[in-house]
Amino acid sequence: MKKYSCSFCGGEISPGTGISYVRHDGVVLRFCSSKCRKNALNLGRKPRKLKWTEFYEKKG
């Protein structure tokens, strides 16, 4: 079984869990939770600006 990483936070998604979202251009976005899905799609937030993501960009 293949394990995927979350498109928003970078966390690991176990097989059989998570949410797959297919955009109109055919790109598949995989999310580990509804929290990640809502932040990415509904709220339009950038993962580099949120401390709880693995993509957080530390300044300094």
C-alpha positions in Angstrom: 0.0 0.0 0.0 1.2 3.4 -0.9 1.4 6.2 1.7 0.7 9.8 0.6 1.6 13.1 2.1 -0.9 15.9 2.7 -0.9 18.6 0.0 -1.3 21.3 2.7 0.5 20.4 5.9 2.9 17.7 4.6 1.8 15.1 7.1 1.6 11.4 6.3 -1.7 10.0 5.2 -2.4 6.3 6.1 -4.0 4.1 3.5 -7.8 4.3 3.6 -7.9 7.7 5.3 -7.9 11.3 4.1 -9.7 13.3 1.5 -8.8 13.4 -2.3 -9.8 16.6 -4.2 -9.5 16.7 -8.0 -9.2 20.1 -9.6 -10.7 21.0 -13.0 -7.2 20.7 -14.6 -6.8 17.1 -13.3 -4.4 17.8 -10.4 -5.1 15.6 -7.4 -4.8 17.3 -4.0 -4.7 14.9 -1.0 -5.6 16.2 2.5 -5.1 14.4 5.8 -8.1 16.2 7.6 -10.9 18.6 7.0 -8.8 21.2 8.8 -6.2 21.1 6.0 -8.8 21.0 3.3 -10.7 24.0 4.6 -7.5 26.1 5.1 -6.4 25.3 1.5 -9.6 25.5 -0.5 -12.1 27.6 1.4 -9.9 30.1 3.3 -7.0 30.3 0.7 -4.3 30.2 3.3 -0.6 29.6 2.5 1.0 26.7 4.4 4.3 28.6 4.7 2.7 31.1 7.1 1.2 28.6 9.5 3.3 27.2 12.3 1.6 23.8 12.5 2.6 22.8 9.0 5.8 21.2 7.9 6.3 23.8 5.3 6.4 26.7 7.8 9.1 29.2 6.9 11.1 30.4 9.8 12.6 33.8 9.5 15.9 34.8 10.9 
